[in-house]
Amino acid sequence: VTLSGKDVKDLIKVTSTEVVKSLPEEQFKQQAAGVIDTILNRVASRKWGSTMQDVVNASHQFSAISGNKKAYGSVDRMPDSAIDQRTAEFTKQYLAQRVAGKPSIIGGHLNYANPHYSDSKNLKWINQLKRNGFT
């Protein structure tokens, strides 16, 4: 996957909306890396479209972007002021590590779920995964 400057910014924006900012450092890094790798995997798979824009704007995939009634509607409508700086710095560092050969922390997976922001319908299958040893 080749990323333009706008692609990196869009990735930072979406990651900023998906991570729990109050997590301790290591958990924060794991969650952010999972979001980043999921998005990169989706771009590579072309199942959500062929560009970063297609993936991050896919309907009902990222809650704050297009997944609920309070969503921005598209990543372009999310103001730069809503970018979390901790997430922005981590994303840039993590992308540099990936370019240098670091493998994806999620392998080739294309989906993830954030139990902190999921509704009761989604929590049912998320909790089942947890019970089966997937976290």
N, C-alpha and C positions, 0 to 999 in steps of 0.2 A: 504494500500500500504506500503510495506516494502522497504526501500531504502538503498542501499550500499553506501560506500564512493564515488565510481565512479558515482553512480546515482545522488548523491547530486552535485558533480562537474559538471556533464552534465546538470543538471537543472540550475545551476548557469550560465554556459556558454550560454545556450539558452536564459535565462532571460536577460543576459547582452546584447544580440543582439536585444532583442525585446522592451526594455524600452527606453523611451526618457529621457536621462540623465539630460537634462536641466530643467526638470519640477520642480516646487516647491515641497518641501518635502512630503506633504500629497498626492498630485497627483501622485508623483513618487511611493510612497508606495502602493497606490491603483492600479496603473498600474502593478507594479511588482507582487503584490499579485494575480491579475487577471491572469497574465501569469503563475505563479506557480500553481495556482489552476486549470487552464485549463489543464496543462500538467499532474498534478496528477489525475485529473478526466479522462483524456484519458488513462493513464496507468490502472486505475481501470476498465475502460469500456472494455478494450481489443479490441476496434474497430480499433486501429492503431497498433496492435501487443500486445504482452504480457509482454514486458519489457520497461524500460525507454529508452534504446537504440532504440528500434523499434519506439517509439513515437517521440523522438526528431529528429530522422533521417527520418521520414516519408516524402515522396516526396511532395514538394510544400506546406509544412505546416509552416515552419519557414524560412522566407526570406533569412537570412544570412547563414543558415545551408544548405538548399536544395531547396530554393524557387526561385532562379534566377540564371542567368549566372555567377554572381560574387560570388556566395555562396561558402562556404568551401567544400561542397559536403558531409560532415558528421561531427558530433560533435567532433569526434576524431581528425579531421584535424584543428580544431580551436585551435590556440595556447593559452596556459595559459596566455600569456602576453596580450591577447585581453579581458580578464575578467575585468569587471569594478568592482573595490573594493567596491564601495557604494552598488552595486547590490549584490555582494557576501555576504557582512555583513547583508544586509536586508534579503536575502534568508535564511541564517542560522537562524536568529532570528525568521523569520516567520515560518519556518519549526518547530522550537522548540515550538512555540505557537500552531501550528496545532497538534503536538504530545500531547500537554497538553489539547487538547479539543476544541481549537478555530475552529469554523465552516468555511467552504469555503466561501469566499465573493461572489462567483458566483453560489452558489448552486451546482447543478449537471451538469451545462452547459459544453459542449465539444468544443465550438468554441468561437473565439473572433476575432476582426479585429482592427488593428492599423491604423487609418486614416492618420497618419503622414507619413506612409510608403506604403500605398496602391496605386495601380495604378488606373487610371480613371474608368476602368471596375468595380473594387471592390468598389470604392467610391460611385457609384450609389446606391448600396444596403445599404452601411454603412450610407449614408446621409438619406436614407429613414427610416432607424431605428431611427436616431436622430429625424427626423420630427415626428415620432410616439411615442416619449418620451423615447426611449431606448438610454442610453449613456454609 
